[in-house]
Amino acid sequence: MKPSWKTYQQQAAEFFTTIGLSAAVEEPVQGIRVKHKVDVFVTGKVHGLDLRWVVECKQWSSNVPKEKVLALLAIVQDIGADKGILLSEVGFQSGAIKAARSTNLLLTSIADLKEDLKESMLETIISSLHWRLTKVSTRLSALHKIQKEHDYMFTPALSENAKLMCLDFAFKDALAGNFPTVYAIGPNETRVAATDFDEMVKGAGELIRHAEEYAEANAPSVDDGRSTNQRK
């Protein structure tokens, strides 16, 4: 006998708790525009990274249409969630599958979720690290321009940025499962490699965190900006 919609929600929530995440059923979540009541709201940390997932459960006897995919995508974007997951044990219409392509939505079933989620979580972790890498690299580039006015061409900010130069390639290797992968250049041009995903994430996280701390500690103040402008 097919479980009820409420039971299906509970089964989904229980799955996420078994992998160490928090899952609230029919949780009201505030978005930018409105408050949304989602079937299951999943939160937690993976490799030290915060995650927020919106899960919708469709315990239907027919395939889920495109409209439900678009509705979930709108909720995910309004909340600013890392991922949306649409669950159905029956399946999805072809239009729904096409609509979910190149988005942060996952269309699956509880039965297939474990394998799907493994790949999905890897992508979520790499996306978060890549966003932090892009952000801190931009800050270091701005610091380099400031320091270059008072220093040589190879500034401390440029040196910090250089330490991050291997990470983009390491992220691609990690997603493809290509290990070992070089994620940093150590003293005397020695290569620092990770032998698995966890090691790469830990090493990359430490490099990015160190760069973030440097950028924060050396960020120019408002007064510094005014003084620079006055000198010009």
N, C-alpha and C positions, 0 to 999 in steps of 0.2 A: 504493500500500500504506500502510495506517495505521501511524504510528510507534508504537513500544512505549511503555509507561508511563514507563520511564526516559528515553527520548529526548524524550518530551513534557515531562517535568520540565526537562530540559536546554534545550529550546527556550524554555520560559517564562523560565528564569533568564537566558538569553542576551538575551531581549528587554529585561529590566530593566537589564542592564548596558549595552545600547546607548543608553539614555536617561540614563546617568550614575549609576545606583544600584548598590549592591552586592547580590549575590544568591547565597546559599549553598544548595546542594541537600541535602535531608535533614538539615537543621541541628537539633541538639538545643537547645531554647530553654526556659529555666527560667521557669515561671509561679509564681503565688502558692502554688498547692497542689502541683502536680507538674511534672515536666519533660516537654515535648512534642517529638516528632520530626516536624517539618513538612516538606512537600515542598520548598518554597522559602521562605526567610526573607529578606526584602528590607529593607535599611537604607540610609540616606543622608540628605542634606540637600536641601531645596527652599526657595529664598529664605532660606537660613540657618536653616530650621526642621528639626529632627530628625524622621525618620519611621521607623516600624517596621511592616511589612506581613507578614501570614501568607498564603501562597499555597498552595492545594491544587489538584492537577491530577488530573482524572478523565478518563482516556483510555478511555472506555466506548463501547459500541455502543448504549446506551440512555440515556434522559434521566436526569439526576441527581435523586434524590428529596429530599424535605423533610428527612429524617433527617441527610443529609450537611451541609445548611445549618445545622441546629441544632448539630451536632457542631463545625463550624468556628466558629460564633458563641461557643460555650463556650470554645474554645481562645483565640480573640482576646481575650475578656474576662479569662481567667485570666492571659494574658501581659501584658495592658494594651497591646495593639497598636493603632495608629491605624486600621488597616483590615484586613479579610480579603477575599481574592479567590478565588473558586471558578471554576476553568477547566474548560470542556467544549466540544468542537467539535460535539457532537451537540445539546445543549440541556438544559433543566431542566423537571422536572414543574411543573405549576401550583402545587402546594402548596409547592414549594421557592421559587418566585418570590414567593409571598405571604409566606412566612416571612422572606424577606430584606428586605421593605419596612420602611422606618423604622429600619433598622439601619446599621451601618458595614460591611456586606458588599456586595461587587460580584460579580454572577453574569455571566460573559461567556466569550468564547473568545479565543484568542490572535489570531485574525483581526480581532476587533472591539476588542481591548484598547486599541489606540493611541488611538482616539477616545474610548472610555469613560474611559480613564485621564486624559485631558486634563481632562475635567470633574471627575473624582474628585479629582485633585490640587488643583484650584482650591478645592474644598470642604474638603479637608484643611487647606490653608493658612489659609483664612478661619476654620475651626473653631479652629485653634491660636491665631490672633491674638485671636479673640473670647474664648477662655478666659483668655488673659493680660489682656485688657482688663477682664473681669469681676473677676478677682482683684485687679488693682491698683486698680481703682475702689473696691472694698470697703476696701482698706487706706487709701486716701486719705480715704474717708468717716470712718473711725475716727480718723485723724489730725486731721481737721477738728474733730471733737468735742473732742479734747484741746486743740488750739490755740485754740479758741473761748473756753476758760476764761481765756486770758491775752491775747487779741487781740480785734480787731473781728470782726464777722460774716463778712466776706470774708477768710478766712484763706489763707495760701500753699497749703495742701493743697486748698482749694476751688478756687483758681485753677488748680492742676495738673489737677484733675479736669475743669474746664471745657474745657481744651485737648483733651480726649478726646471731647467731646460729639457730634462729627460722625461718629465712626468707625462706629457702628452702621449709619447710613444709607449710608455709603460701602461697607461690606461687602455690603449688599444690592444696591447698584448694581453692584458688581464681579462678583458671582455671576450677575447678569442680563445682564452685558456692557454696561451703560449708562455710557458715558464721553463727556465728562469727568464726574468726580464730585468734589464738595467733601468733603475729609476733615479739614480744619482751618480755623480762623479765625485769621488772622495779625494783625499790628499794625494799628491803626486800623480794625479790623473787616474787613480784606481777606480774601477767600476764597481758600484754597489748594486747588487742584484737581489731580487726577491725570488724565492723558489715556489711560492704559492700566493693565492689571492690575499689571504689574511696578512701575510708578511708585507706584501706590496702596499696594502691599505694602511698598515701601521707606519711603514716608512714614509709613504707619501703624506700621511696626516701630520707626522712630526715635521717634515720639511715645510709644509704649508703653514703650520702653526708657528714655527720659528719665524718665517717670513712675515706673517701677520703681526707678530709681536714687535718685530723690527720696524715695520711700517707704522704701527701705532705709536711706538716710542719716539720715532723721528718725524712724525707728522708736523708740518709747519703750523704755527699758531696764526690767529688772525693778525696779530701784531707783526709777525714775521712777513706775512703777505703784504701788509701796508708798507713795511720798511723796504721790501724788494721793489715795490711799485715806485716809492719815492726816489730810490736810487736810480731807477730808470728815467 
